[in-house]
Amino acid sequence: MNLGNYLVYNPRTGWMLKNNQEMYSLLTKLRNQLTILSYGNNLDNQVIQHLIDKYLSPVEQDCSSEIMEVKYDTYDSDINKKFDGHYYTEAYFVNEMQIIKFEKELDKLPGKHIRCQFGVRAHFNVNLNGNNFSTRFYKTLDCSSVYRERIAGRYLFFIDTESIDNELIRNKINILPDKLQSLSLPINFTNTQKEIYIKDWISQILEY
């Protein structure tokens, strides 16, 4: 492995990452960890559970470069489905062929199914007009060569249920246009930039 592809030396500051996304993708491969996220309106949770039972094993196997630790997560824009994040507490240990088969079957179901960086599932809160809104976000991996469409951003945000003020908007996410059901932002945005865009996004939801 040539680290020169990922690192650059600055005489004043020392070694720095040349390309954050490439390095994160590399580290994910080295650690053999991956999160798969399904999101959209009215996900087919019955079939999803069947696919999990068929392809994903919750039993930790012998350490091997061929075995990956996988998290699976969902976000259903219809809050009444009550399966939001239902699977995330589980860890699965599978080989590459199992992952490929699982993703191939997922791709036949409603919603979008993408790869995200393992362990990046966090919250970002904003205060808008005296209300505190919370969002859940993931860091997507570059998967344009695998999936039919490119994920425009590097951080993917959803309206969650962590804040009581989210009740103003969470229950109508499923009736919004697709472009308002989630927000995608570049990985190099500062927290200030994220706050500006997230406030604008939530304002559009409130006005819809």
C-alpha positions as CSV (number, residue, x, y, z in Angstrom):
1,M,0.0,0.0,0.0
2,N,1.4,3.4,-1.0
3,L,0.4,5.9,1.7
4,G,1.7,8.6,-0.6
5,N,-1.7,8.3,-2.4
6,Y,-3.4,9.4,0.8
7,L,-0.9,11.6,2.8
8,V,0.9,14.8,2.0
9,Y,3.7,16.4,4.1
10,N,3.7,20.0,5.0
11,P,6.9,21.4,6.6
12,R,4.9,23.6,8.9
13,T,2.1,21.3,10.0
14,G,3.5,17.8,9.3
15,W,1.6,14.9,7.7
16,M,-2.0,15.7,6.5
17,L,-4.7,13.7,4.6
18,K,-4.6,14.4,0.9
19,N,-8.1,13.1,0.3
20,N,-10.4,12.5,3.3
21,Q,-12.9,10.4,1.4
22,E,-10.3,8.1,-0.1
23,M,-8.7,7.6,3.3
24,Y,-12.0,6.9,5.0
25,S,-12.8,4.3,2.3
26,L,-9.4,2.7,2.8
27,L,-9.7,2.5,6.6
28,T,-13.2,1.0,6.2
29,K,-11.7,-1.7,4.0
30,L,-8.8,-2.3,6.3
31,R,-11.1,-2.7,9.4
32,N,-13.5,-4.9,7.5
33,Q,-16.5,-2.9,8.7
34,L,-19.5,-1.5,6.9
35,T,-22.9,0.0,7.4
36,I,-25.7,-0.6,4.9
37,L,-28.6,1.9,5.1
38,S,-32.0,1.5,3.6
39,Y,-34.2,4.6,3.5
40,G,-37.4,5.8,1.8
41,N,-41.2,5.7,2.1
42,N,-42.9,2.5,3.2
43,L,-40.0,0.2,3.4
44,D,-40.9,-3.5,3.1
45,N,-39.8,-4.6,6.6
46,Q,-41.2,-8.1,6.3
47,V,-39.1,-8.9,3.3
48,I,-36.1,-7.0,4.8
49,Q,-36.3,-9.2,7.9
50,H,-36.4,-12.3,5.7
51,L,-33.3,-11.2,3.9
52,I,-31.5,-10.5,7.1
53,D,-32.4,-14.0,8.4
54,K,-31.2,-15.5,5.1
55,Y,-27.9,-13.7,4.4
56,L,-26.7,-12.0,7.7
57,S,-25.3,-14.0,10.6
58,P,-25.3,-12.5,14.1
59,V,-22.7,-15.0,15.2
60,E,-19.1,-13.8,15.3
61,Q,-16.9,-16.0,13.1
62,D,-13.2,-16.6,13.2
63,C,-11.2,-13.5,12.4
64,S,-10.4,-13.5,8.7
65,S,-9.8,-10.9,6.0
66,E,-12.8,-12.3,4.2
67,I,-15.2,-11.7,7.1
68,M,-16.8,-8.3,7.6
69,E,-18.6,-6.8,10.5
70,V,-21.8,-5.2,9.1
71,K,-24.4,-2.9,10.6
72,Y,-27.8,-2.6,8.9
73,D,-29.9,0.5,9.5
74,T,-33.2,1.8,8.2
75,Y,-35.0,5.2,8.0
76,D,-38.6,5.0,6.9
77,S,-40.1,8.4,6.1
78,D,-43.5,7.1,7.3
79,I,-43.1,7.4,11.1
80,N,-46.1,5.1,11.6
81,K,-44.1,2.1,10.3
82,K,-42.2,2.1,13.7
83,F,-39.2,0.3,12.2
84,D,-36.9,3.4,12.2
85,G,-33.4,2.2,13.3
86,H,-35.0,-1.2,14.4
87,Y,-32.0,-3.2,13.3
88,Y,-29.0,-1.0,14.2
89,T,-28.2,-2.5,17.6
90,E,-27.3,-5.8,15.9
91,A,-23.9,-6.7,14.4
92,Y,-23.6,-9.2,11.6
93,F,-20.5,-11.1,10.5
94,V,-20.5,-12.1,6.8
95,N,-18.3,-12.7,3.8
96,E,-18.2,-10.6,0.7
97,M,-20.5,-12.9,-1.3
98,Q,-23.2,-12.7,1.4
99,I,-23.0,-8.9,1.3
100,I,-23.3,-8.8,-2.4
101,K,-26.3,-11.2,-2.4
102,F,-28.0,-9.3,0.4
103,E,-27.5,-5.9,-1.4
104,K,-28.7,-7.4,-4.7
105,E,-32.0,-8.5,-3.1
106,L,-32.4,-5.2,-1.2
107,D,-32.1,-3.4,-4.5
108,K,-35.3,-5.0,-5.7
109,L,-37.3,-3.5,-2.8
110,P,-38.7,0.0,-2.3
111,G,-36.4,2.7,-1.1
112,K,-32.7,3.5,-1.6
113,H,-30.0,1.2,-0.3
114,I,-26.5,2.5,0.2
115,R,-23.2,1.9,1.9
116,C,-22.1,4.1,4.8
117,Q,-19.0,4.4,6.9
118,F,-19.2,2.1,9.9
119,G,-19.8,3.8,13.2
120,V,-20.8,7.1,11.8
121,R,-24.4,7.6,13.0
122,A,-24.8,10.8,14.9
123,H,-27.0,13.8,15.5
124,F,-26.9,17.4,14.5
125,N,-29.2,19.9,16.3
126,V,-30.3,23.4,15.1
127,N,-32.4,26.1,16.8
128,L,-34.9,27.7,14.4
129,N,-37.5,30.3,15.6
130,G,-37.2,29.2,19.2
131,N,-37.6,25.5,18.3
132,N,-34.9,22.9,18.7
133,F,-34.8,20.5,15.8
134,S,-32.6,17.4,15.7
135,T,-31.3,15.4,12.7
136,R,-29.6,12.1,12.3
137,F,-26.8,11.8,9.8
138,Y,-24.6,9.2,8.2
139,K,-21.4,9.4,6.1
140,T,-22.0,7.8,2.7
141,L,-19.2,5.9,0.9
142,D,-18.6,6.4,-2.8
143,C,-20.7,3.7,-4.3
144,S,-21.5,5.2,-7.8
145,S,-19.8,2.3,-9.4
146,V,-22.1,-0.2,-7.6
147,Y,-25.5,1.5,-7.5
148,R,-27.6,3.0,-10.3
149,E,-27.4,6.6,-9.1
150,R,-24.8,8.7,-7.5
151,I,-25.3,10.0,-3.9
152,A,-24.7,13.7,-4.3
153,G,-23.3,14.5,-0.9
154,R,-21.1,12.9,1.6
155,Y,-23.2,13.5,4.7
156,L,-26.8,12.3,4.6
157,F,-29.3,13.9,7.1
158,F,-32.7,12.8,8.2
159,I,-35.3,14.3,10.5
160,D,-35.3,12.1,13.6
161,T,-37.4,11.9,16.8
162,E,-34.8,12.9,19.4
163,S,-36.4,16.4,20.0
164,I,-39.9,17.0,21.0
165,D,-40.0,19.9,18.6
166,N,-39.5,17.5,15.7
167,E,-43.2,16.5,16.1
168,L,-43.9,19.6,14.1
169,I,-42.4,18.0,11.0
170,R,-41.5,14.3,11.5
171,N,-45.0,13.0,10.9
172,K,-45.3,14.6,7.5
173,I,-41.9,13.6,6.0
174,N,-43.6,10.8,4.0
175,I,-45.8,13.2,2.1
176,L,-43.0,15.5,1.1
177,P,-41.3,15.4,-2.3
178,D,-38.3,13.0,-2.3
179,K,-35.8,16.0,-2.4
180,L,-37.1,17.2,0.9
181,Q,-37.2,13.9,2.7
182,S,-33.4,13.9,3.3
183,L,-30.5,16.4,2.9
184,S,-27.1,15.6,1.4
185,L,-24.2,17.9,2.1
186,P,-20.5,17.8,1.2
187,I,-18.1,16.3,3.7
188,N,-15.9,19.4,3.9
189,F,-18.7,21.7,5.1
190,T,-18.1,23.4,8.5
191,N,-20.6,23.1,11.3
192,T,-21.7,26.7,10.5
193,Q,-22.4,25.8,6.9
194,K,-24.2,22.6,7.9
195,E,-26.4,24.7,10.3
196,I,-27.3,27.2,7.5
197,Y,-28.3,24.5,5.0
198,I,-30.2,22.4,7.6
199,K,-32.2,25.4,8.8
200,D,-33.1,26.2,5.2
201,W,-34.1,22.6,4.6
202,I,-36.3,22.5,7.8
203,S,-37.8,25.9,6.8
204,Q,-38.9,24.4,3.5
205,I,-40.4,21.4,5.3
206,L,-42.4,23.7,7.7
207,E,-43.7,25.7,4.8
208,Y,-44.7,22.8,2.7
